[in-house]
């Protein structure tokens, strides 16, 4: 298994919307302090690499709404 994790400054409902678009990756979330700890797992046979999972976490961490645009 390939695993990466990070604490993101988003709520679980916000992340759940983003996670719903991802296939082939197991996602575990848990509240942690002011954010949500996100753990991504993929099978070694999935064709994904650790860098791919890190890129997903980066995408999840990006702001989705810009209130003062």
Secondary structure, 3 states (H helix, E strand, C coil): CEEEEEEECCCHHHHHHHHCCCCCCEEEEEEECCEEEEEEEECHHHCCCHHHHHHHHHHHHCCCCCCCC
